Amino acid sequence: IWGYILLTPWIVGLLIFWIGPILASAYFSVLEYDVLSPSKFIGLENYIRAFTGDKQFWPSFGRTFYYSIVVVPLGLFGSLALAILLNQKLKATNFFRTIFFLPHLTPAVALALLWVWLLHPTVGPVNTALGWIGIDGPGWLTSKDWAIPALILISLWSGVGGNGMLIFLAGLQGVPQELYEAAEIDGAGPWSKFRNVTLPMISPTLLFNLILGIIGALKVFTLAFVATNGGPSFATWFYALHIYRQSFEYFRMGYGSALAWIFVIVLMAFTYIQLTLSRRWVYYAGEKD
């Protein structure tokens, strides 16, 4: 019984701060609820409105998918490449691991504000440096054509050396050296060892990082909110930002909850698809065919 007593604070916190809000948002999603006025049950009208009457619903999804399609593959490739480099037995390896991980430790708001200054079109160091070599730098965060590429650049700079790299590094260090030695005996070169030994052995790690990467990219919010506030001309109005605006600026809590549940369903669908397809390419050591 003492075990249950000791678990009580955690269970209470779980109910209040996690399960409670989830159930509340599901309830709000079928209401016309704006906090200030009495709520009204409207069934699935919020969901129907999202698909048929919201001018920013589909565009915000499109921008989010565009951002994710670029960020996720580049982020995975960069994290894996860094992990491979930092897995070598070289001097000062721990120092470089720390250096690459530091940007990930920077608070997201501070990171966004730093890059707003760096990418300022007139006084920013980036455009100033480009001017020295005769290149007229764009308005990175003020041009609708450059805003999303700029956010992608910032995300990769801060994320490539983060948790994904550490998880890949742990996976690489778990690959038995005997497999590499056996491959060398068979005459395998570096690329052959990577393709036939490393990739299969770290495929579960790759799947894990892929799922987390897609979820994280689809949830992009803080960077766009602080750096561009959804602009210019809605260029960075991502789906999570759309949920925030509807819920906490326009006080359409019922509609915002419906948007959030649509988002949850999309994330669950993506995760299910990835887990289903992973059976074709993920190798688990010791698993029988």
JOLINVEN-V463499 format. One record per run of one state. SS is the DSSP state (H for helix, E for strand, - for the rest). FROM is the first residue (numbers start at 1). LEN is the number of residues. If there is no record, write none. Layout:
ss:SS from:FROM len:LEN
ss:SS from:FROM len:LEN
//
This chain:
ss:- from:1 len:1
ss:H from:2 len:27
ss:- from:29 len:2
ss:E from:31 len:2
ss:- from:33 len:7
ss:E from:40 len:2
ss:- from:42 len:3
ss:H from:45 len:8
ss:- from:53 len:4
ss:H from:57 len:30
ss:- from:87 len:6
ss:H from:93 len:13
ss:- from:106 len:2
ss:H from:108 len:11
ss:- from:119 len:6
ss:H from:125 len:8
ss:- from:133 len:14
ss:H from:147 len:13
ss:- from:160 len:3
ss:H from:163 len:11
ss:- from:174 len:3
ss:H from:177 len:9
ss:- from:186 len:4
ss:H from:190 len:29
ss:- from:219 len:3
ss:H from:222 len:6
ss:- from:228 len:11
ss:H from:239 len:11
ss:- from:250 len:3
ss:H from:253 len:28
ss:- from:281 len:9
//
